[in-house]
Amino acid sequence: MASRSNPRRSNGHRRDMLRRRVLAAYDVCAICGRPVDKTLRSPHPMSAEVDELIPVSRGGDPLSFNNCRLTHRRCNRIKSDKTDAYARAHLGGTAAQPKATSIPFESSDW
């Protein structure tokens, strides 16, 4: 079985430098808007993480400052490879429910 390499770590030094730059440039989570405590270490859910606007799995560049921003670990895990709106809905407790596939019965139909 062939293993896939992690594009974020293929150039580890460059990614580490980008992480430092993002941590220095931003103070609030790009998803929830709350301050990020940069002293917390992973795997704490509120620790700082670098998130890609366009996920690597969808063709985003993991080494571009313009594609990266600061998030909480928790917010980034919820977002995964989806949109910010999706993550904000889950964080706010207003996640979209799946739509019903059948049409509800109404008495006026008779």
VEXVOVEX-36838 format. One line per field, with one value per atom (N, C-alpha, C): y, z, x; chain; residue in three letters; residue number from 1; atom name. Coordinates in steps of 0.02 Angstrom, whole numbers, plus 50000, padded with zeros to 5 digits. Atoms other than C-alpha are relative to their C-alpha. Layout:
BEGIN
c2 = Y | ...
c3 = Z | ...
c1 = X | ...
ch = A | ...
aa = ALA | ...
i = NUM | ...
at = CA | ...
This chain:
BEGIN
c2 = 49942 | 50000 | 50062 | 49939 | 50168 | 50051 | 49950 | 50300 | 50069 | 49932 | 50477 | 50046 | 49955 | 50612 | 50059 | 49943 | 50758 | 50063 | 49942 | 50916 | 50055 | 49950 | 51022 | 49988 | 50017 | 50929 | 49985 | 50015 | 50902 | 50052 | 49948 | 51066 | 50026 | 49987 | 51066 | 50068 | 49936 | 51218 | 50057 | 49946 | 51327 | 50003 | 50001 | 51271 | 50027 | 49974 | 51307 | 50076 | 49927 | 51482 | 50033 | 49974 | 51510 | 49999 | 50005 | 51451 | 50057 | 49944 | 51576 | 50067 | 49937 | 51715 | 50009 | 49997 | 51673 | 50014 | 49988 | 51665 | 50072 | 49931 | 51835 | 50051 | 49953 | 51916 | 50004 | 50003 | 51863 | 49985 | 50012 | 51860 | 49967 | 50028 | 51800 | 49944 | 50057 | 51642 | 50026 | 49978 | 51669 | 49969 | 50033 | 51554 | 50026 | 49980 | 51598 | 50073 | 49930 | 51772 | 50012 | 49993 | 51739 | 50002 | 49998 | 51773 | 49930 | 50064 | 51630 | 50007 | 50001 | 51591 | 49961 | 50031 | 51556 | 49961 | 50038 | 51484 | 49929 | 50068 | 51331 | 49954 | 50048 | 51176 | 49948 | 50053 | 51045 | 49939 | 50006 | 50941 | 50039 | 49960 | 51072 | 50027 | 49980 | 51113 | 50074 | 49928 | 51301 | 50023 | 49982 | 51294 | 50028 | 49968 | 51389 | 49949 | 50040 | 51306 | 50045 | 49965 | 51366 | 49962 | 50029 | 51335 | 50028 | 49977 | 51345 | 50022 | 49977 | 51448 | 49951 | 50053 | 51328 | 49939 | 50059 | 51157 | 49967 | 50035 | 51060 | 49945 | 50054 | 50918 | 50025 | 49971 | 51038 | 50043 | 49966 | 51105 | 50062 | 49941 | 51242 | 49991 | 50001 | 51289 | 50005 | 50000 | 51242 | 50045 | 49960 | 51354 | 50073 | 49931 | 51517 | 50038 | 49960 | 51651 | 50024 | 49976 | 51715 | 49946 | 50054 | 51544 | 49977 | 50023 | 51528 | 50053 | 49955 | 51602 | 49963 | 50028 | 51573 | 49977 | 50026 | 51464 | 49963 | 50046 | 51368 | 49929 | 50071 | 51182 | 49973 | 50024 | 51146 | 50025 | 49970 | 51265 | 49969 | 50029 | 51195 | 49928 | 50070 | 51015 | 49997 | 49999 | 51058 | 50019 | 49977 | 51149 | 49945 | 50053 | 51007 | 50027 | 49975 | 51028 | 50033 | 49968 | 51116 | 50076 | 49927 | 51300 | 50028 | 49965 | 51427 | 50002 | 49997 | 51441 | 49935 | 50065 | 51255 | 49996 | 50002 | 51270 | 50047 | 49952 | 51426 | 49975 | 50028 | 51339 | 49948 | 50051 | 51193 | 50031 | 49967 | 51307 | 50037 | 49962 | 51411 | 49957 | 50045 | 51259 | 50004 | 49992 | 51301 | 49962 | 50039 | 51165 | 49982 | 50014 | 51136 | 49926 | 50068 | 50982 | 49975 | 50026 | 50866 | 50012 | 49987 | 50908 | 49935 | 50058 | 50789 | 49982 | 50021 | 50685 | 49992 | 50007 | 50665 | 50065 | 49940 | 50799 | 49987 | 50011 | 50820 | 50000 | 50006 | 50773 | 50060 | 49944 | 50920 | 49981 | 50017 | 50901 | 50037 | 49962 | 51032 | 49967 | 50036 | 50909 | 49958 | 50043 | 50813 | 50039
c3 = 50000 | 50000 | 50000 | 50004 | 49950 | 50051 | 49951 | 50085 | 49968 | 50026 | 50047 | 50047 | 49958 | 50108 | 50020 | 49975 | 50210 | 49969 | 50032 | 50104 | 50049 | 49949 | 50263 | 50029 | 49970 | 50322 | 49947 | 50051 | 50155 | 50001 | 49991 | 50187 | 50071 | 49929 | 50378 | 50024 | 49978 | 50403 | 49976 | 50028 | 50288 | 50035 | 49965 | 50373 | 50072 | 49933 | 50545 | 50000 | 50006 | 50488 | 49987 | 50015 | 50418 | 50063 | 49937 | 50583 | 50047 | 49957 | 50680 | 49974 | 50029 | 50560 | 50012 | 49988 | 50576 | 50074 | 49928 | 50767 | 50019 | 49985 | 50769 | 49971 | 50036 | 50648 | 50028 | 49980 | 50724 | 50074 | 49929 | 50898 | 50012 | 49991 | 50869 | 49950 | 50043 | 50795 | 49940 | 50061 | 50615 | 49992 | 50006 | 50639 | 50052 | 49947 | 50808 | 50022 | 49983 | 50832 | 50071 | 49931 | 51010 | 50003 | 49994 | 51071 | 50006 | 49997 | 51054 | 50050 | 49950 | 51204 | 49969 | 50034 | 51118 | 50046 | 49952 | 51277 | 50010 | 49994 | 51273 | 49949 | 50044 | 51197 | 49976 | 50028 | 51087 | 50045 | 50030 | 51115 | 50036 | 49967 | 51220 | 49946 | 50052 | 51123 | 49981 | 50015 | 51134 | 49981 | 50021 | 51081 | 49929 | 50065 | 50927 | 49945 | 50059 | 50756 | 49939 | 50064 | 50581 | 49954 | 50044 | 50465 | 49930 | 50069 | 50276 | 49978 | 50027 | 50196 | 49948 | 50048 | 50049 | 50024 | 49972 | 50125 | 49951 | 50041 | 50062 | 49960 | 50035 | 50017 | 49940 | 50056 | 49897 | 49956 | 50044 | 49817 | 50028 | 49968 | 49940 | 50013 | 49988 | 49966 | 50075 | 49928 | 50143 | 50020 | 49986 | 50128 | 49981 | 50019 | 50075 | 50059 | 49945 | 50208 | 49984 | 50020 | 50109 | 50006 | 49994 | 50126 | 50073 | 49931 | 50314 | 50048 | 49948 | 50470 | 50066 | 49933 | 50657 | 50021 | 49973 | 50735 | 50065 | 49943 | 50894 | 49972 | 50020 | 50881 | 49991 | 50002 | 50919 | 49938 | 50058 | 50785 | 49935 | 50061 | 50656 | 49990 | 50005 | 50695 | 49977 | 50021 | 50675 | 49927 | 50070 | 50512 | 49953 | 50041 | 50442 | 49930 | 50068 | 50252 | 49973 | 50020 | 50252 | 50004 | 50000 | 50253 | 50071 | 49936 | 50393 | 50025 | 49981 | 50391 | 50033 | 49971 | 50427 | 50072 | 49933 | 50576 | 50047 | 49957 | 50643 | 50019 | 49984 | 50633 | 50055 | 49949 | 50735 | 50067 | 49938 | 50861 | 50033 | 49973 | 50881 | 50016 | 49986 | 50897 | 49950 | 50050 | 50739 | 49937 | 50058 | 50626 | 49959 | 50045 | 50475 | 50006 | 49996 | 50491 | 49929 | 50067 | 50342 | 49983 | 50021 | 50241 | 49992 | 50007 | 50241 | 49926 | 50070 | 50083 | 49978 | 50020 | 50088 | 50013 | 49992 | 50074 | 50056 | 49944 | 50235 | 49976 | 50015 | 50228 | 50028 | 49977 | 50237 | 49987 | 50006 | 50264 | 49942 | 50054 | 50130 | 49932 | 50062 | 49998 | 49979 | 50015 | 50008 | 49977
c1 = 50042 | 50000 | 50045 | 49960 | 50074 | 49974 | 50020 | 50075 | 50000 | 50004 | 50023 | 50039 | 49961 | 50139 | 49956 | 50036 | 50075 | 50031 | 49970 | 50100 | 50018 | 49983 | 50105 | 50069 | 49935 | 50261 | 50053 | 49950 | 50348 | 50056 | 49950 | 50438 | 49991 | 50013 | 50437 | 50025 | 49972 | 50550 | 49957 | 50041 | 50446 | 49931 | 50064 | 50283 | 50008 | 49988 | 50357 | 50007 | 49993 | 50406 | 49932 | 50067 | 50231 | 49957 | 50038 | 50154 | 50019 | 49977 | 50260 | 49973 | 50025 | 50209 | 49926 | 50072 | 50023 | 49986 | 50008 | 50037 | 50016 | 49980 | 50122 | 49950 | 50043 | 49998 | 49929 | 50071 | 49831 | 49993 | 50014 | 49755 | 49932 | 50067 | 49576 | 49988 | 50018 | 49502 | 49961 | 50033 | 49450 | 49930 | 50066 | 49299 | 49952 | 50048 | 49222 | 50008 | 49989 | 49298 | 50022 | 49977 | 49357 | 50076 | 49927 | 49535 | 50029 | 49965 | 49659 | 50057 | 49946 | 49771 | 50058 | 49944 | 49936 | 50047 | 49958 | 50013 | 49975 | 50027 | 49899 | 50033 | 49967 | 49978 | 49949 | 50041 | 49899 | 50008 | 50066 | 49790 | 49945 | 50052 | 49699 | 49953 | 50047 | 49538 | 50002 | 49998 | 49568 | 50071 | 49932 | 49752 | 49999 | 49995 | 49810 | 50017 | 49985 | 49809 | 49999 | 50001 | 49844 | 49952 | 50051 | 49697 | 50009 | 49998 | 49693 | 49931 | 50064 | 49555 | 49974 | 50016 | 49556 | 50037 | 49967 | 49590 | 50048 | 49951 | 49739 | 49966 | 50036 | 49620 | 49961 | 50037 | 49533 | 50046 | 49952 | 49692 | 50032 | 49971 | 49741 | 50075 | 49928 | 49923 | 50014 | 49987 | 49979 | 50059 | 49941 | 50133 | 49991 | 50014 | 50048 | 49970 | 50027 | 50021 | 49929 | 50067 | 49870 | 49946 | 50048 | 49788 | 49993 | 49999 | 49819 | 49974 | 50024 | 49740 | 50000 | 49998 | 49732 | 49931 | 50063 | 49597 | 50014 | 49995 | 49562 | 50002 | 49997 | 49598 | 49929 | 50070 | 49414 | 49964 | 50034 | 49350 | 50026 | 49970 | 49471 | 49978 | 50022 | 49421 | 49927 | 50070 | 49237 | 49995 | 50002 | 49270 | 50023 | 49971 | 49376 | 50013 | 49991 | 49371 | 49937 | 50064 | 49203 | 50007 | 49999 | 49155 | 50000 | 50004 | 49168 | 49928 | 50071 | 48978 | 49978 | 50016 | 48964 | 50026 | 49971 | 49082 | 49965 | 50034 | 48997 | 49931 | 50066 | 48828 | 50005 | 49990 | 48894 | 50021 | 49978 | 48978 | 49943 | 50056 | 48820 | 49940 | 50055 | 48710 | 49943 | 50053 | 48614 | 50018 | 49980 | 48681 | 49939 | 50055 | 48573 | 49981 | 50025 | 48465 | 49987 | 50015 | 48443 | 49927 | 50068 | 48291 | 49961 | 50043 | 48145 | 49994 | 50004 | 48134 | 49928 | 50070 | 47945 | 49962 | 50042 | 47811 | 49951 | 50046 | 47712 | 49928 | 50071 | 47528 | 49963 | 50042 | 47408 | 49928 | 50071 | 47222 | 49967 | 50029 | 47188 | 50009 | 49988 | 47251 | 49940 | 50057 | 47086 | 49942
ch = A | A | A | A | A | A | A | A | A | A | A | A | A | A | A | A | A | A | A | A | A | A | A | A | A | A | A | A | A | A | A | A | A | A | A | A | A | A | A | A | A | A | A | A | A | A | A | A | A | A | A | A | A | A | A | A | A | A | A | A | A | A | A | A | A | A | A | A | A | A | A | A | A | A | A | A | A | A | A | A | A | A | A | A | A | A | A | A | A | A | A | A | A | A | A | A | A | A | A | A | A | A | A | A | A | A | A | A | A | A | A | A | A | A | A | A | A | A | A | A | A | A | A | A | A | A | A | A | A | A | A | A | A | A | A | A | A | A | A | A | A | A | A | A | A | A | A | A | A | A | A | A | A | A | A | A | A | A | A | A | A | A | A | A | A | A | A | A | A | A | A | A | A | A | A | A | A | A | A | A | A | A | A | A | A | A | A | A | A | A | A | A | A | A | A | A | A | A | A | A | A | A | A | A | A | A | A | A | A | A | A | A | A | A | A | A | A | A | A | A | A | A | A | A | A | A | A | A | A | A | A | A | A | A | A | A | A | A | A | A | A | A | A | A | A | A | A | A | A | A | A | A | A | A | A | A | A | A | A | A | A | A | A | A | A | A | A | A | A | A | A | A | A | A | A | A | A | A | A | A | A | A | A | A | A | A | A | A | A | A | A | A | A | A | A | A | A | A | A | A | A | A | A | A | A | A | A | A | A | A | A | A | A | A | A | A | A | A | A | A | A | A | A | A | A | A | A | A | A | A
aa = MET | MET | MET | ALA | ALA | ALA | SER | SER | SER | ARG | ARG | ARG | SER | SER | SER | ASN | ASN | ASN | PRO | PRO | PRO | ARG | ARG | ARG | ARG | ARG | ARG | SER | SER | SER | ASN | ASN | ASN | GLY | GLY | GLY | HIS | HIS | HIS | ARG | ARG | ARG | ARG | ARG | ARG | ASP | ASP | ASP | MET | MET | MET | LEU | LEU | LEU | ARG | ARG | ARG | ARG | ARG | ARG | ARG | ARG | ARG | VAL | VAL | VAL | LEU | LEU | LEU | ALA | ALA | ALA | ALA | ALA | ALA | TYR | TYR | TYR | ASP | ASP | ASP | VAL | VAL | VAL | CYS | CYS | CYS | ALA | ALA | ALA | ILE | ILE | ILE | CYS | CYS | CYS | GLY | GLY | GLY | ARG | ARG | ARG | PRO | PRO | PRO | VAL | VAL | VAL | ASP | ASP | ASP | LYS | LYS | LYS | THR | THR | THR | LEU | LEU | LEU | ARG | ARG | ARG | SER | SER | SER | PRO | PRO | PRO | HIS | HIS | HIS | PRO | PRO | PRO | MET | MET | MET | SER | SER | SER | ALA | ALA | ALA | GLU | GLU | GLU | VAL | VAL | VAL | ASP | ASP | ASP | GLU | GLU | GLU | LEU | LEU | LEU | ILE | ILE | ILE | PRO | PRO | PRO | VAL | VAL | VAL | SER | SER | SER | ARG | ARG | ARG | GLY | GLY | GLY | GLY | GLY | GLY | ASP | ASP | ASP | PRO | PRO | PRO | LEU | LEU | LEU | SER | SER | SER | PHE | PHE | PHE | ASN | ASN | ASN | ASN | ASN | ASN | CYS | CYS | CYS | ARG | ARG | ARG | LEU | LEU | LEU | THR | THR | THR | HIS | HIS | HIS | ARG | ARG | ARG | ARG | ARG | ARG | CYS | CYS | CYS | ASN | ASN | ASN | ARG | ARG | ARG | ILE | ILE | ILE | LYS | LYS | LYS | SER | SER | SER | ASP | ASP | ASP | LYS | LYS | LYS | THR | THR | THR | ASP | ASP | ASP | ALA | ALA | ALA | TYR | TYR | TYR | ALA | ALA | ALA | ARG | ARG | ARG | ALA | ALA | ALA | HIS | HIS | HIS | LEU | LEU | LEU | GLY | GLY | GLY | GLY | GLY | GLY | THR | THR | THR | ALA | ALA | ALA | ALA | ALA | ALA | GLN | GLN | GLN | PRO | PRO | PRO | LYS | LYS | LYS | ALA | ALA | ALA | THR | THR | THR | SER | SER | SER | ILE | ILE | ILE | PRO | PRO | PRO | PHE | PHE | PHE | GLU | GLU | GLU | SER | SER | SER | SER | SER | SER | ASP | ASP | ASP | TRP | TRP | TRP
i = 1 | 1 | 1 | 2 | 2 | 2 | 3 | 3 | 3 | 4 | 4 | 4 | 5 | 5 | 5 | 6 | 6 | 6 | 7 | 7 | 7 | 8 | 8 | 8 | 9 | 9 | 9 | 10 | 10 | 10 | 11 | 11 | 11 | 12 | 12 | 12 | 13 | 13 | 13 | 14 | 14 | 14 | 15 | 15 | 15 | 16 | 16 | 16 | 17 | 17 | 17 | 18 | 18 | 18 | 19 | 19 | 19 | 20 | 20 | 20 | 21 | 21 | 21 | 22 | 22 | 22 | 23 | 23 | 23 | 24 | 24 | 24 | 25 | 25 | 25 | 26 | 26 | 26 | 27 | 27 | 27 | 28 | 28 | 28 | 29 | 29 | 29 | 30 | 30 | 30 | 31 | 31 | 31 | 32 | 32 | 32 | 33 | 33 | 33 | 34 | 34 | 34 | 35 | 35 | 35 | 36 | 36 | 36 | 37 | 37 | 37 | 38 | 38 | 38 | 39 | 39 | 39 | 40 | 40 | 40 | 41 | 41 | 41 | 42 | 42 | 42 | 43 | 43 | 43 | 44 | 44 | 44 | 45 | 45 | 45 | 46 | 46 | 46 | 47 | 47 | 47 | 48 | 48 | 48 | 49 | 49 | 49 | 50 | 50 | 50 | 51 | 51 | 51 | 52 | 52 | 52 | 53 | 53 | 53 | 54 | 54 | 54 | 55 | 55 | 55 | 56 | 56 | 56 | 57 | 57 | 57 | 58 | 58 | 58 | 59 | 59 | 59 | 60 | 60 | 60 | 61 | 61 | 61 | 62 | 62 | 62 | 63 | 63 | 63 | 64 | 64 | 64 | 65 | 65 | 65 | 66 | 66 | 66 | 67 | 67 | 67 | 68 | 68 | 68 | 69 | 69 | 69 | 70 | 70 | 70 | 71 | 71 | 71 | 72 | 72 | 72 | 73 | 73 | 73 | 74 | 74 | 74 | 75 | 75 | 75 | 76 | 76 | 76 | 77 | 77 | 77 | 78 | 78 | 78 | 79 | 79 | 79 | 80 | 80 | 80 | 81 | 81 | 81 | 82 | 82 | 82 | 83 | 83 | 83 | 84 | 84 | 84 | 85 | 85 | 85 | 86 | 86 | 86 | 87 | 87 | 87 | 88 | 88 | 88 | 89 | 89 | 89 | 90 | 90 | 90 | 91 | 91 | 91 | 92 | 92 | 92 | 93 | 93 | 93 | 94 | 94 | 94 | 95 | 95 | 95 | 96 | 96 | 96 | 97 | 97 | 97 | 98 | 98 | 98 | 99 | 99 | 99 | 100 | 100 | 100 | 101 | 101 | 101 | 102 | 102 | 102 | 103 | 103 | 103 | 104 | 104 | 104 | 105 | 105 | 105 | 106 | 106 | 106 | 107 | 107 | 107 | 108 | 108 | 108 | 109 | 109 | 109 | 110 | 110 | 110
at = N | CA | C | N | CA | C | N | CA | C | N | CA | C | N | CA | C | N | CA | C | N | CA | C | N | CA | C | N | CA | C | N | CA | C | N | CA | C | N | CA | C | N | CA | C | N | CA | C | N | CA | C | N | CA | C | N | CA | C | N | CA | C | N | CA | C | N | CA | C | N | CA | C | N | CA | C | N | CA | C | N | CA | C | N | CA | C | N | CA | C | N | CA | C | N | CA | C | N | CA | C | N | CA | C | N | CA | C | N | CA | C | N | CA | C | N | CA | C | N | CA | C | N | CA | C | N | CA | C | N | CA | C | N | CA | C | N | CA | C | N | CA | C | N | CA | C | N | CA | C | N | CA | C | N | CA | C | N | CA | C | N | CA | C | N | CA | C | N | CA | C | N | CA | C | N | CA | C | N | CA | C | N | CA | C | N | CA | C | N | CA | C | N | CA | C | N | CA | C | N | CA | C | N | CA | C | N | CA | C | N | CA | C | N | CA | C | N | CA | C | N | CA | C | N | CA | C | N | CA | C | N | CA | C | N | CA | C | N | CA | C | N | CA | C | N | CA | C | N | CA | C | N | CA | C | N | CA | C | N | CA | C | N | CA | C | N | CA | C | N | CA | C | N | CA | C | N | CA | C | N | CA | C | N | CA | C | N | CA | C | N | CA | C | N | CA | C | N | CA | C | N | CA | C | N | CA | C | N | CA | C | N | CA | C | N | CA | C | N | CA | C | N | CA | C | N | CA | C | N | CA | C | N | CA | C | N | CA | C | N | CA | C | N | CA | C | N | CA | C | N | CA | C | N | CA | C | N | CA | C | N | CA | C | N | CA | C | N | CA | C | N | CA | C | N | CA | C | N | CA | C | N | CA | C
